[in-house]
Amino acid sequence: MVGDDMRKLFGTDGIRGIANIEPMTVEMAMKVGRAAAHIFKDKDRRHRIVIGKDTRLSGYMLETALCAGICSMGVDVMLLGPFPTPGIAFITSNMRADAGVVISASHNPFQDNGIKFFAPTGFKLPDEVEKEIERLIFSNEIDSIRPTAEEVGKAYRIEDAIGRYIVHLKNTMPKGVELEGLKVVLDCANGAAYKVAPRVLTELGAQVISLNVRPDGENINRGCGSLHPEVISAAVRENGANIGIALDGDADRAIFVDEHGNVVDGDKIMALCALDMHREGRLKNNTLVATVMSNMGLDIAMKKAGIKVVKTAVGDRYVVEEMVKGGYNLGGEQSGHMIFLDHTTTGDGTLTALQTIAIMKKTGNSLSELASCMTTLPQILLNVKIKGKRDLREFPAITTMISKAEEDLGDNGRVLVRFSGTEPLARVMIEGEDKQRITIMAQEIADSIAKALG
C-alpha cells in the first residue's frame, strides 16, 4: 500500500521540484522511466515512448535518466528535444506511441523541473495510473525485470517532429482566414516554443516581433513570458502592434495584451471564444468548462449569452476530464490554459493565440473590443508560504473567518481558499464589488493561515 509521501510524488501536474533534489533526481527519474515503461508495455511487440522537454539546463540529465530507465525495460524512446508540452501530446498520438513524457516545470524558475505523462491518446494520465507508477517505484516489484540482448530498448531522435506539429497548428485556422497586415508581439519566455511559435505565425502571414527566443538553459521564464505580461505590453505600445502574446516555459498557456497594451487574461479569452463558437453553432452542449478560480464576471457574461458554465477543481487536467465526460469542446483556466478539444487534447498557448487571432480577423474587431464582452469583478489573490498542508477544519479561527467573509459578501462575491498542487503555498482568493473591502478580508485570512501553517 502506498503511503502519504508516495501519493505526494505526483501533484496536480505531474512530479515537480528542485532539480537534483528529491524527487527530481536522476535516480528517481530512472525509476519513473522503468515503472512507466512497465505499465505501457502491454503486448508482445516493440513499444515506443516519446520524450520531450523545455529549455532548462537540468533537462539534459533528467532526459538521459528517463531514457535509460525506459530502455532498460525493453521499450524504445523517441527523443524530441526542446518541444512544447502540447506538441509532445500531439506527437505521442500522431506517431501512435505508447506514451509521452514531458520534462518541464512550466512557468517555474529554471532551477525547478518536473515530469508528466501523456497516454497514447494524447490526454494526461488519470490519477489511478499515476498511483500505479508510484506503487511500482516504491514496492521494488519490477526490480528483477531485466531484458537482455536484442530485447533492450533503443533511443533515437524524431527529426520531422517540429514540421508535423507546425502543420497541425496551421490546420486549426479557419479556411480563408489570412494574417497579412497583422502585427504581433510574441514572447516565447526563452522556453519550449522558441522555434515553433514564431514560425507558425510567420508562415500564416503575420508580421511577428519575437521576444525571448534565445534560451541558454537558465533564462527560461526569467522576467518574461506569461508571468510578466508587462514585457509584451510595452512592446505592443512601442511597435504599434495589434496584439501581444506571452507564452509560458512549456507553451501550454498564453496571456494576451490588446492593441493598447492592456492585459487580457484566460477568462476573457474563454469568454470571447465561447461567444464566437456559440454564434457559429460550434459550442457543444452550449457549455464552457472553467475552474473555481475563474472570475465571477465570466459566469455573468456567459449567463447573459445563454451559455452554461461548468466548474472544476484547479488544473487543466480536471478541465479536460470534465470536457470528455460531458461531451464539451471548450474549456480553460484564468491562468491562460485553454483547451479546444476539436483540435487538441491539452492546453496549447500557440493554438489559443491562433484561435483568438482568427476571431479578430473574422469579425474585424480589435482584441480590446472582443474582450469587452466580459467585465471582471475585483479579485484579490494572496499566496501564503506554508510548511505543510493540513485540513483547515482543524483550525476553527480560520474557518470562522472564511464563513464570516462569505456571509458578508453574499451573492455579490465569493471566497476560495485552497492549497497549491505544485508549490508549498496556500492560496486565498476573494472576489467582490468593493476592492478595498475584499483586500482587507483576504489579508486577514492569509495572516491567520500564516500563523497556523507558516
Protein Blocks (a to p, Z undefined) as FASTA:
>chain_A
ZZfklmmmpcfeocaddehiafkbfklmmmmmmmmmmmmmmbdcdddddddddfbfklmm
mmmmmmmmmmmnopacddebjadfklmmmmmmmnopabdcdddehjacfkbccdddddfk
opacdfklmmmmmmmmmnommmmpccehjlpccddddfklmmmmmmmmmmmpcghiaceh
iacdddehlpaklmmmmmmmmmnopacddehiacghjmgoiapajllmmlmmmmmmmnop
abdcdddfkopaccdddfkopacdfklmmmmmmmmmmmnopaghhiacddfkbcfklmmm
mmmnopacddddedjklmmmmmmmnopabdcdfkopacdfklmcbdcfklmmmmmmmmmm
mnopafklmmmmpccddddddddddfbdcdfklmmklmmmmmmmmmmnmmnbccdddddf
kbccdddddddfblklmmmmmmmmmmmmmmmmZZ
